[in-house]
Each structure stands twice: as C-alpha cells, then as structure tokens.
Amino acid sequence: MTNTEYSPGLHKLLTLRVYNIDMLTNLKGFRNFSESILMKYGLEEVGFSSHVFDNGSYTAAYCLKESHLCIHTWPEFNQLTMDVYLCNYLKDNSDKVRQIAQEYVGYFEAEVIKDFEINR
C-alpha cells in the first residue's frame, strides 16, 4: 500500500436482533469470545472498559492498538449495536473487519437489522 492509496480504515456499524436474551446479559461470555477473536486475528488490546446495567444489559469497549471494538446491548428490545474499526497503518484491514463482524453475528446467532460500512 503506497501513500497515494492510503485509507485510514474501515468502520463497520451493526445493529443486530438477538433472540437468546441470555447472550445480551452475559458480559463474561462476550469477553471470553472477544478475547478469542483478538487472539485469532492478531489484535492487541490496549484497554477494556465495561458497565453492567440494572437489567443485566451491558456496554463494553476494547481499545485496540489497531483501533476499537464496542458493543451496547438492549435485552428488552432483543437488540445490540456494535462497531468494529481497524486502521490500515501497514496493510488494508477491511476484510479483517468484515470477518470479525461476521464472527460476532455468528456468536450472537443474530439477525442483521442494520449494517453500515464507513471508509474513513
């Protein structure tokens, strides 16, 4: 990738419908799965922050050396929103972003409601 071809990265934004409410209230399961994703795709965690709400829903964010991964769950609506963004510092990571997003769709056994891609 030369400087004239450089694009900062792909930002994927998802809204998913999840029928298994337990998946939307299981932060520990999300963390375990996410850590396996980080290892599988060679991503480096810089930090992690989360909060569990009174109804068991959660919000969580991984700050990555390559950028970030964030989720917000709404069990009362059977939904979650998620974004995955990886920068393209040394190579185009667009396919990796798409693969990671698809891994989460599979993990949550989800139906995609919205799927946006923003080339930054």
Summary of the structure (lengths in Angstrom):
residues: 120
radius of gyration: 14.5
end to end distance: 15.7
largest distance: 49.3
contacts: 344
relative contact order: 0.31
helix: 32%
strand: 42%
